Amino acid sequence: MAVAEELGVDHEVILYIKTPPGREELEKIVTALEDPVEDLVRKDSLFKKHDYNPDDYVGNPAAVIEILLKHKQLLQRPVLLRGDRAIIGRPKARIVEFLSE
């Protein structure tokens, strides 16, 4: 993660396709997330292909976790964790702000 390196922040990159987060890790992310939980789910072509309804995930951490366990590629990224806080790093400026605190 170039931004973390530029800021000199120690970090760990998790390759979510090779090593997807399990239920426990997703629960930790959902609990710490400062963004709306439904934002963790990408509403891309795969989402549409399965005819999922975006409204089913609004304010529904359990549904978000279930869909991400089933379709790891729907995880919005990057997700940054720091202590007991988590954000989705979009737009990129959020990453700098989050890591600089």
N, C-alpha and C positions, 0 to 999 in steps of 0.2 A: 504494500500500500504506500504509494509514493508520498502522499500527504503526511503520513505518520513518520516516514523516514526524513522528510524535509524538516519536520518539527523536532526531530530527535526523540520521538516517543517510542518506547518499547512496545511492541505489538506482536500479535500472533495472527497469521492469516489462515483461515480454515477454508479449504477447498470443498465447498458444500456439495459438489457432485460426487467427488471421491469419498468424502467423509461427511455425509449429511448429519445435521443435528438430530438427535433422538428426542423422544418425548420430554425427558427431563430438561434437556438444553432448551428446547422450544418453550417449555413452561417458564424457565428462567428469563428468556428473552421477552416473552409476553408480559410477564410480571414487571419487568424493569423498563419496558418500552414507554417512552415519552410521547410517541406518535399514536394515532388511532390504530388499534390492533389490526383492523382490516387492511391497513396499508402494507402489512407484511406480505400480503398475497398479490403477486403480479397478475394483472387482468389482461394477459396477453393472448395470443392465438391458441395456446394449449387450454387456457381457462375457458375460452369461448368454444373450443372444439368439444369440450365436455358439457357444454351448455350450463355451466354453473351460474348461479344468480349472485351478483356482487352483494346484494342486500342481505344474503344469508350469513355474511361474515362481519357485518357492521356490529361492533360492540360484542362480538361473540368469540372470545378467546379459544373455547373448546373447538369450535368449528374451524378456526384458523389453524390450530395445531393439527387437527385431523387431515385437512387438505394438504398441509405441508409434509406430513408424514407419508401421505399417499403420492404426492407429486413434488419432490424436492426441488425441481427446477422452477416452481412457482414462488420460491422464496425471494422476496424483494431484497436487493443487495446494493451496496454493502450494508450490513448491520454492524454497528459498533457497540461494544460493551465496555463499560468502565465503572468498576465498583458495582453499585446497585442501580446504575442507569444504563439505558440503551436507547439508541436512535437509529433511524434509517438514514444513511449518509447521502441523501439526495435533497437538494442540490449539493454539489461538492463543497460549497462554502460552509455548510453545516459541519462538515468533518473538521475543518480548521477550528471553528468555534468550539466544538465539543472537546477536541483534544487539547485545546489551549486553556481550558478552565482548570 
